[in-house]
Every structure is written in structure tokens, then in C-alpha cells.
């Protein structure tokens, strides 16, 4: 369940990234949609990092790296 939430958050972050790109190219100077897209993207990235940290701390996400 946690892994699915992390993947969904990453997909939402990518969608916000591309919407910000569209707003950057298409909008005029006075539009605030680019700023809102950046705010959403930063918030989603912070929540994703928080979910990963919570998963590692709770033991739901473990590393199988040999080093």
C-alpha cells in the first residue's frame, strides 16, 4: 500500500512538472498558474520524501543493497 502511494505521488509530481512547463510556454506574464504549479510540485515532492522516510523508519521499506 505504501509503495503504491509513493508511485502515485511521483506520478502526480511528474504531471505537475509538465503542467508547469505548459504554463511557462503558453501563459502571459501576469498569470500565476506557473507559481501554483511550482508550489504543488514542491509540496508533492516533500510529501513523497516524507512517505519514503516514514516507510524506512516503520520498516515497511527496506534496502536489500549488499553494501
C-alpha positions as CSV (number, residue, x, y, z in Angstrom):
1,X,0.0,0.0,0.0
2,X,2.8,2.4,0.9
3,X,4.7,1.6,-2.4
4,X,1.6,2.4,-4.4
5,X,1.1,5.7,-2.6
6,X,4.7,6.6,-3.3
7,X,4.3,5.7,-7.0
8,X,1.1,7.8,-7.2
9,X,2.9,10.8,-5.6
10,X,5.8,10.5,-8.1
11,X,3.3,10.4,-11.0
12,X,1.5,13.4,-9.6
13,X,4.8,15.2,-9.3
14,X,5.6,14.5,-12.9
15,X,2.2,15.7,-14.0
16,X,2.7,18.9,-12.1
17,X,6.1,19.3,-13.7
18,X,4.7,19.1,-17.2
19,X,1.7,21.3,-16.4
20,X,4.2,23.9,-15.2
21,X,6.1,23.6,-18.5
22,X,2.9,24.2,-20.4
23,X,2.0,27.2,-18.3
24,X,5.5,28.6,-18.8
25,X,5.3,28.3,-22.6
26,X,1.6,29.3,-23.1
27,X,0.6,31.8,-20.4
28,X,1.2,35.6,-20.4
29,X,3.3,37.5,-17.9
30,X,0.6,38.2,-15.3
31,X,-0.6,34.6,-14.9
32,X,0.1,32.9,-11.5
33,X,-0.6,29.4,-12.7
34,X,3.1,28.7,-13.1
35,X,3.7,29.7,-9.5
36,X,0.8,27.5,-8.3
37,X,2.2,24.5,-10.3
38,X,5.6,25.0,-8.7
39,X,4.0,25.1,-5.3
40,X,2.1,21.9,-5.9
41,X,5.2,20.2,-7.3
42,X,7.3,21.2,-4.2
43,X,4.6,20.1,-1.9
44,X,4.2,16.7,-3.6
45,X,7.9,16.2,-3.6
46,X,8.1,16.9,0.1
47,X,5.2,14.5,0.8
48,X,6.9,11.8,-1.2
49,X,10.2,12.2,0.7
50,X,8.1,12.1,3.9
51,X,6.4,8.9,2.8
52,X,9.7,7.3,2.0
53,X,11.2,8.4,5.3
54,X,8.1,7.0,7.2
55,X,8.4,3.7,5.3
56,X,12.1,3.3,6.2
57,X,11.5,4.3,9.8
58,X,8.5,2.0,10.2
59,X,10.2,-0.9,8.5
60,X,7.8,-1.2,5.6
61,X,10.6,-0.2,3.1
62,X,13.9,-2.0,3.5
63,X,17.0,-1.9,1.4
64,X,18.5,-5.1,0.1
65,X,21.7,-3.4,-1.1
66,X,24.8,-5.5,-0.4
67,X,26.9,-2.6,0.9
